[in-house]
């Protein structure tokens, strides 16, 4: 999936990442790759849906470390101009992992 996306073959990347989600439902990378490909294809609602699905799956599975998914959806919301929603996901990460460097850097980006 990553290779297709890097080669700008986003439709194939999306399909490959979706297969990865089916095989490995608690591997955040597949949700992030699928959402990235969908967003690049102009399917922002689909990207949001994919990331929200990942958060739901992680929550139901009791997987605590969903920080990459929260950061990915925060970035998507930021790009869509949905700053309050973006902030909510960054706050979620920072409340649980105040030293998360990606979340700290993103928080600074939100304040500019």
Secondary structure, DSSP 4 states (H G I P E B T S, - for coil): -HHHHHTT-HHHHHHHHHHHHHH-TT-HHHHHHHHHHHHHTT-HHHHHHHHHHHHHHHHHHT----HHHHHHHHHHHHHTT-HHHHHHHHHHHHHH-TT-HHHHHHHHHHT-
